[in-house]
Amino acid sequence: AARRNKLANFRTANLSAGTSSPRTPDLILTIGMSVLYLVQRETGVVRYIGTTEIGDGLWIGVEFNKPIAKPDSKVNIKDHFKCKPGFGMLLRPSKLTYRGINCLKILPSN
């Protein structure tokens, strides 16, 4: 029990000192990463990271494992990445996670 307490104290000290982070500092969202869409709890693969005509800022193009998007979307996904109709969506990074890390926190820098 004493060893267990020392380990718990060590972890607590490191967390409070800020030396441990829930994410890897060099982790950057890239094409090909598997992500989770928080709204529908579906997984997919990042196929595009960039700007769109939808709005300002970065958008993430995700190809899902099953159709979840409306094929008659206002935005033509074909302009950004290729996938089967209904399988792709352009989403804000805040709506996605990678291994529990919000994708907003791991966007590539300009």
C-alpha positions as CSV (number, residue, x, y, z in Angstrom):
1,A,0.0,0.0,0.0
2,A,2.9,2.4,0.7
3,R,4.3,1.9,-2.8
4,R,0.8,2.7,-4.3
5,N,0.5,5.9,-2.3
6,K,4.0,7.0,-3.4
7,L,3.0,6.5,-7.0
8,A,-0.3,8.3,-6.6
9,N,1.6,11.2,-4.9
10,F,4.1,11.3,-7.8
11,R,1.3,11.5,-10.4
12,T,-0.5,14.2,-8.5
13,A,2.7,16.2,-8.1
14,N,3.5,16.0,-11.8
15,L,-0.1,16.9,-12.9
16,S,-0.2,19.9,-10.6
17,A,3.2,21.0,-11.8
18,G,1.9,21.0,-15.4
19,T,4.4,18.5,-16.6
20,S,1.8,16.1,-17.8
21,S,-0.7,17.0,-20.5
22,P,-3.7,15.1,-21.8
23,R,-2.3,15.6,-25.3
24,T,1.0,15.2,-27.1
25,P,2.5,18.7,-27.8
26,D,3.6,17.7,-31.2
27,L,0.3,16.0,-32.2
28,I,-1.1,17.6,-35.3
29,L,-4.3,16.7,-37.1
30,T,-3.4,15.3,-40.5
31,I,-5.2,13.7,-43.5
32,G,-5.7,10.0,-42.9
33,M,-6.4,10.3,-39.1
34,S,-9.4,8.5,-37.7
35,V,-11.7,10.9,-35.9
36,L,-15.0,10.8,-34.0
37,Y,-17.9,13.1,-34.9
38,L,-19.3,14.1,-31.6
39,V,-22.8,14.9,-32.7
40,Q,-23.7,11.5,-34.2
41,R,-21.0,9.5,-32.4
42,E,-19.7,8.1,-35.8
43,T,-16.1,7.5,-36.8
44,G,-14.5,8.6,-40.0
45,V,-11.3,9.5,-41.7
46,V,-10.0,13.0,-42.3
47,R,-9.8,13.6,-46.0
48,Y,-9.5,17.4,-46.1
49,I,-8.3,20.2,-43.9
50,G,-8.7,23.8,-45.2
51,T,-11.0,26.6,-46.1
52,T,-14.3,26.3,-47.7
53,E,-17.1,28.5,-49.1
54,I,-19.2,27.6,-46.1
55,G,-17.6,30.1,-43.8
56,D,-14.4,31.5,-42.3
57,G,-11.7,29.4,-40.7
58,L,-10.6,25.9,-41.1
59,W,-13.0,23.0,-41.9
60,I,-12.3,19.3,-41.7
61,G,-13.6,17.0,-44.5
62,V,-14.4,13.6,-43.1
63,E,-15.3,10.4,-44.9
64,F,-17.5,8.2,-42.7
65,N,-17.7,4.4,-42.6
66,K,-21.4,4.6,-43.4
67,P,-23.7,7.2,-45.0
68,I,-24.7,9.9,-42.5
69,A,-24.8,13.0,-44.6
70,K,-27.5,14.3,-46.9
71,P,-26.3,13.8,-50.4
72,D,-28.1,17.0,-51.5
73,S,-25.9,19.3,-49.3
74,K,-25.4,22.9,-50.2
75,V,-21.7,22.4,-50.3
76,N,-20.2,20.3,-53.1
77,I,-17.8,18.0,-51.2
78,K,-16.3,16.9,-54.5
79,D,-14.6,20.2,-54.7
80,H,-12.6,19.3,-51.5
81,F,-12.3,15.5,-51.4
82,K,-13.8,12.4,-53.0
83,C,-16.1,9.9,-51.4
84,K,-19.4,8.1,-52.0
85,P,-22.5,10.3,-51.8
86,G,-23.7,10.7,-48.3
87,F,-20.5,9.4,-46.7
88,G,-18.7,12.8,-46.5
89,M,-19.2,16.0,-44.5
90,L,-17.3,19.2,-43.9
91,L,-17.2,19.9,-40.2
92,R,-15.8,22.4,-37.7
93,P,-12.8,21.0,-35.9
94,S,-14.6,21.5,-32.5
95,K,-17.2,18.9,-33.6
96,L,-14.5,16.2,-33.9
97,T,-12.1,14.3,-31.6
98,Y,-9.0,12.3,-32.1
99,R,-8.4,9.8,-29.3
100,G,-10.4,11.9,-26.9
101,I,-8.6,15.2,-27.9
102,N,-10.8,17.9,-29.4
103,C,-9.5,18.5,-33.0
104,L,-9.6,22.2,-32.4
105,K,-6.6,21.7,-30.1
106,I,-4.5,19.9,-32.7
107,L,-5.0,21.9,-35.9
108,P,-2.0,22.5,-38.1
109,S,-0.5,25.9,-37.8
110,N,-0.7,28.2,-40.8
